[in-house]
Amino acid sequence: MKLKFFIFTFMCFFLTHAQENFIANDIRINRYVEGTLLAPRQKNIPLAIIINGSGPTDRNGNQMMMKNDSSKKLAEALSTHNIASFRYDKRILKAQKLETKEEDMRFGDFIEDAIAVLKKFKNDKQFTSIYIIGHSQGSLVGMVAAQNNADGFISIAGAGQPIDSVIVEQIGRQMPGLKESARESFNELRKKGKSKDFNPGLASLFKKSVQPFMASWMNYDPQQEIKKLTIPVLLVNGDQDLQVNLEEAKKLKAAQPRAKLVIIEDMNHIFRIIDKNDDIANQKSYNEPQLPISKELVTQISNFILN
């Protein structure tokens, strides 16, 4: 009984002590953007704005059927290095409440949200600098937003070519028989703004309500956008990423030679360390929030921001 009481008392002390080191505040930027500012109690520190990947992703990096807390864990890890962070829910999560129709959404909306966050904190004197961290789809969003006076940009698992080319390559690896059809449909979408005669197997990609968003996304070329950055750039990818090939990071590096490229051994798309070529463990990790994120990722980002 005494041992149990000691363990309970120790854990309460540890949790209280840990919480004393930083402050978490929920902040509303505008009607579309709400998130969490996690800030160490020290003043005059850098701030990292974390932009999540595609889909209805919340500020912690989770979706309805997927919980891994990837962004939350990254924010908490950065706080131990005296780096504040702001992470926010994707606009798509508010679409229903705001009565926004799927067919009315555009890729540029995400960029506007990121710029709004950047402007909110840019003149906050408690932060010495502001870095943007974009993950997956958030890499391209952040890349464009960072052109509005960010002090540095970090891409994690970002695409190095327009999204239609990325998807066609993915389809080629997973469903080779649909690759040519996908390419033709994307070409039609790019040329005419809509695609009508797509293969039924591609219906989720080319359903009518999604096509306007996809067409707007295709207009952005990551290699062209990253060339516009005159600030420090860090490119990070894991070699166990099932979603984004390492070649994507290399394309970004080629387009922006001044960028630092880091390939983290055994890291997957959501920052977990996975045994080589264990696809089952890799996929399971998307719903295992108890797994720690890569220490190397945190070290690389922290060193980049602080040095």
ROPAZA-967155 format. One record per residue (C-alpha): y, z, x. Coordinates in Angstrom, 2 decimals. Layout:
N
REC:y:z:x
REC:Y:Z:X
...
END
This chain:
307
REC:y:z:x
REC:0.00:0.00:0.00
REC:2.38:0.92:2.85
REC:1.61:-2.36:4.58
REC:2.40:-4.33:1.40
REC:5.67:-2.41:1.00
REC:6.60:-3.13:4.62
REC:5.90:-6.86:4.24
REC:7.89:-7.00:1.00
REC:10.84:-5.14:2.57
REC:10.75:-7.39:5.65
REC:10.74:-10.55:3.56
REC:13.67:-9.33:1.47
REC:15.60:-8.56:4.63
REC:14.72:-11.93:6.17
REC:15.77:-13.91:3.08
REC:19.00:-11.96:2.69
REC:19.81:-12.37:6.38
REC:19.07:-16.12:6.22
REC:21.30:-16.56:3.17
REC:24.13:-14.72:4.91
REC:24.27:-17.44:7.55
REC:25.40:-20.16:5.16
REC:26.96:-20.66:1.74
REC:25.63:-23.08:-0.88
REC:28.12:-24.31:-3.48
REC:27.56:-26.87:-6.23
REC:30.52:-29.26:-6.33
REC:31.51:-31.94:-8.83
REC:33.23:-34.87:-7.13
REC:33.81:-36.88:-10.31
REC:32.02:-37.71:-13.58
REC:29.31:-39.58:-11.68
REC:28.76:-37.39:-8.61
REC:27.61:-33.79:-8.38
REC:25.96:-32.20:-5.39
REC:25.51:-29.20:-3.12
REC:27.69:-28.27:-0.17
REC:25.63:-26.25:2.29
REC:27.94:-24.79:4.92
REC:27.37:-22.29:7.73
REC:29.85:-19.43:7.58
REC:31.49:-20.57:10.81
REC:34.74:-22.51:10.51
REC:35.70:-25.73:12.27
REC:32.31:-27.41:12.00
REC:31.18:-31.00:11.33
REC:30.02:-32.18:7.92
REC:27.15:-34.57:7.20
REC:27.11:-36.45:3.89
REC:23.48:-37.18:2.96
REC:22.89:-40.29:0.82
REC:19.43:-40.65:-0.70
REC:17.21:-43.68:-1.16
REC:16.44:-45.86:-4.17
REC:15.42:-44.79:-7.64
REC:16.44:-41.77:-9.77
REC:16.58:-39.46:-6.76
REC:18.21:-36.05:-6.98
REC:20.20:-34.24:-4.31
REC:17.05:-32.69:-2.84
REC:15.29:-36.02:-2.36
REC:13.04:-35.66:-5.38
REC:12.17:-37.76:-8.43
REC:10.44:-36.90:-11.70
REC:6.90:-37.43:-10.38
REC:7.67:-36.82:-6.72
REC:8.76:-33.55:-5.11
REC:9.01:-33.19:-1.36
REC:12.52:-31.71:-0.86
REC:13.15:-34.08:2.06
REC:16.97:-34.04:1.79
REC:17.13:-30.32:1.03
REC:15.02:-29.51:4.08
REC:17.17:-31.75:6.27
REC:20.35:-30.03:5.01
REC:18.91:-26.58:5.63
REC:17.74:-27.54:9.12
REC:21.16:-28.94:10.02
REC:22.80:-25.69:8.88
REC:20.88:-23.82:11.59
REC:22.71:-26.05:14.09
REC:26.10:-25.17:12.56
REC:26.39:-28.49:10.75
REC:27.50:-28.42:7.12
REC:26.13:-30.96:4.65
REC:26.80:-32.36:1.21
REC:23.94:-33.97:-0.69
REC:24.25:-35.32:-4.20
REC:22.33:-36.68:-7.17
REC:22.13:-40.44:-7.55
REC:24.40:-41.85:-10.27
REC:21.37:-43.25:-12.07
REC:20.36:-39.71:-13.05
REC:23.55:-39.44:-15.11
REC:23.24:-42.90:-16.64
REC:21.75:-41.68:-19.92
REC:24.24:-38.84:-20.37
REC:27.15:-41.18:-19.68
REC:25.61:-43.86:-21.90
REC:25.50:-46.32:-19.00
REC:23.14:-49.19:-19.68
REC:20.70:-50.28:-16.99
REC:22.01:-53.85:-17.10
REC:25.54:-52.61:-16.36
REC:24.69:-50.90:-13.08
REC:25.61:-52.53:-9.76
REC:24.86:-51.73:-6.14
REC:28.58:-51.36:-5.52
REC:28.60:-48.33:-7.85
REC:26.59:-46.38:-5.27
REC:29.04:-47.39:-2.55
REC:31.97:-46.23:-4.68
REC:30.25:-42.86:-5.15
REC:29.72:-42.44:-1.41
REC:33.34:-43.36:-0.66
REC:34.52:-40.84:-3.27
REC:32.54:-38.12:-1.49
REC:33.91:-39.15:1.90
REC:37.50:-39.07:0.60
REC:36.92:-35.68:-1.02
REC:36.03:-34.04:2.27
REC:37.96:-36.17:4.76
REC:41.11:-34.08:4.52
REC:39.33:-30.73:4.30
REC:40.55:-28.84:7.35
REC:37.42:-26.71:7.64
REC:35.51:-29.76:8.88
REC:36.19:-31.16:12.34
REC:34.46:-34.48:11.65
REC:32.47:-36.24:8.94
REC:29.23:-38.13:9.53
REC:27.33:-40.13:6.96
REC:23.53:-39.97:6.90
REC:21.96:-42.74:4.81
REC:18.24:-42.70:4.04
REC:16.39:-45.88:3.02
REC:18.58:-47.60:0.38
REC:21.19:-44.98:1.23
REC:21.42:-46.47:4.72
REC:23.10:-49.63:3.42
REC:25.23:-47.62:0.99
REC:26.34:-45.32:3.78
REC:26.86:-48.17:6.20
REC:29.49:-49.70:3.94
REC:31.02:-46.35:2.97
REC:31.29:-45.32:6.63
REC:33.75:-48.17:7.18
REC:36.27:-45.98:5.32
REC:37.09:-43.65:8.24
REC:33.85:-41.75:8.80
REC:33.45:-40.37:12.32
REC:29.88:-41.52:12.74
REC:26.95:-43.10:10.90
REC:23.24:-42.26:10.94
REC:20.62:-44.54:9.40
REC:17.17:-43.17:8.62
REC:14.59:-45.80:7.62
REC:17.25:-48.31:6.71
REC:16.59:-51.99:6.04
REC:17.79:-54.51:8.61
REC:17.92:-57.51:6.29
REC:18.95:-58.25:2.69
REC:16.78:-56.52:0.11
REC:15.16:-59.73:-1.18
REC:13.81:-60.50:2.29
REC:12.54:-56.93:2.67
REC:10.72:-57.06:-0.69
REC:9.21:-60.50:-0.03
REC:7.79:-59.24:3.27
REC:6.38:-56.13:1.56
REC:4.77:-58.28:-1.15
REC:3.36:-60.54:1.55
REC:1.59:-57.56:3.13
REC:0.35:-56.00:-0.10
REC:-0.09:-58.96:-2.49
REC:-0.08:-62.18:-0.43
REC:-0.73:-64.34:-3.48
REC:2.63:-63.40:-4.98
REC:4.76:-63.86:-1.87
REC:5.77:-67.49:-2.47
REC:6.51:-66.84:-6.14
REC:8.68:-63.84:-5.24
REC:10.64:-65.87:-2.72
REC:11.28:-68.63:-5.26
REC:12.41:-66.14:-7.91
REC:14.78:-64.40:-5.51
REC:16.21:-67.76:-4.46
REC:16.84:-68.58:-8.10
REC:18.43:-65.17:-8.67
REC:20.69:-65.63:-5.67
REC:21.73:-69.14:-6.69
REC:22.08:-68.76:-10.47
REC:22.54:-65.02:-10.96
REC:19.35:-64.87:-13.03
REC:15.67:-65.75:-12.76
REC:13.68:-66.97:-15.76
REC:10.37:-68.40:-14.59
REC:9.00:-65.53:-12.50
REC:5.33:-64.64:-12.14
REC:4.24:-61.98:-14.70
REC:2.95:-59.93:-11.78
REC:6.57:-59.50:-10.67
REC:7.87:-58.37:-14.06
REC:8.99:-54.93:-12.86
REC:11.16:-56.59:-10.20
REC:12.67:-59.27:-12.37
REC:12.97:-57.78:-15.83
REC:16.20:-58.92:-17.45
REC:17.99:-55.55:-17.37
REC:17.35:-55.09:-13.62
REC:18.35:-58.56:-12.42
REC:22.14:-57.94:-12.34
REC:21.66:-54.88:-10.13
REC:19.22:-56.68:-7.85
REC:21.57:-59.68:-7.54
REC:24.44:-57.39:-6.57
REC:22.25:-55.60:-3.98
REC:21.21:-58.92:-2.43
REC:24.85:-59.71:-1.67
REC:24.90:-57.10:1.12
REC:23.44:-58.00:4.50
REC:22.86:-54.86:6.62
REC:23.21:-56.79:9.87
REC:26.65:-58.02:8.86
REC:27.75:-54.61:7.57
REC:26.66:-52.69:10.65
REC:28.62:-55.10:12.86
REC:31.80:-53.87:11.15
REC:31.30:-50.30:12.38
REC:33.36:-49.24:15.40
REC:32.17:-45.62:15.19
REC:29.07:-44.09:16.88
REC:25.83:-45.18:15.20
REC:22.36:-43.63:15.33
REC:19.33:-45.53:14.02
REC:16.18:-43.51:13.31
REC:12.77:-44.64:12.10
REC:9.32:-43.12:12.08
REC:6.32:-45.11:13.25
REC:4.20:-43.88:10.30
REC:6.65:-45.13:7.66
REC:4.68:-46.95:4.95
REC:7.81:-48.30:3.25
REC:10.10:-49.48:6.04
REC:8.75:-51.40:9.02
REC:10.03:-50.55:12.49
REC:11.28:-54.11:12.81
REC:14.03:-53.27:10.31
REC:15.57:-50.75:12.72
REC:15.26:-53.23:15.57
REC:17.17:-55.81:13.54
REC:20.00:-53.31:13.03
REC:19.98:-52.49:16.74
REC:20.23:-56.19:17.61
REC:23.19:-56.56:15.26
REC:24.92:-53.46:16.65
REC:23.93:-53.17:20.36
REC:26.07:-50.05:20.87
REC:23.93:-48.10:18.40
REC:21.35:-45.61:19.65
REC:17.84:-46.39:18.41
REC:15.25:-43.61:18.13
REC:11.66:-44.14:17.01
REC:10.00:-40.84:16.12
REC:6.29:-40.76:16.75
REC:4.11:-39.93:13.73
REC:7.06:-39.49:11.32
REC:6.77:-41.05:7.88
REC:9.38:-42.18:5.34
REC:10.15:-38.67:4.07
REC:10.47:-37.09:7.53
REC:6.96:-35.57:7.68
REC:4.69:-35.74:10.73
REC:1.45:-37.50:9.81
REC:-1.72:-38.15:11.80
REC:-1.78:-41.75:12.94
REC:-2.99:-44.23:10.33
REC:-3.91:-41.55:7.79
REC:-2.52:-43.34:4.75
REC:-4.01:-40.85:2.29
REC:-2.28:-37.87:3.95
REC:0.85:-39.98:4.22
REC:0.94:-40.68:0.49
REC:0.02:-37.10:-0.44
REC:2.97:-35.77:1.57
REC:5.38:-37.24:-1.00
REC:4.34:-34.36:-3.29
REC:3.91:-31.59:-0.74
REC:7.28:-29.82:-0.43
REC:5.73:-27.05:1.64
REC:5.29:-29.40:4.62
REC:7.99:-29.06:7.30
REC:10.12:-32.02:8.33
REC:10.16:-33.48:11.83
REC:11.81:-31.19:14.39
REC:12.59:-34.25:16.49
REC:14.55:-35.77:13.61
REC:16.69:-32.65:13.30
REC:17.21:-32.49:17.07
REC:18.24:-36.13:17.34
REC:20.69:-35.92:14.44
REC:22.16:-32.59:15.57
REC:22.65:-33.78:19.15
REC:24.25:-37.00:17.93
REC:26.73:-35.14:15.73
REC:27.54:-32.29:18.10
REC:27.77:-34.19:21.40
END
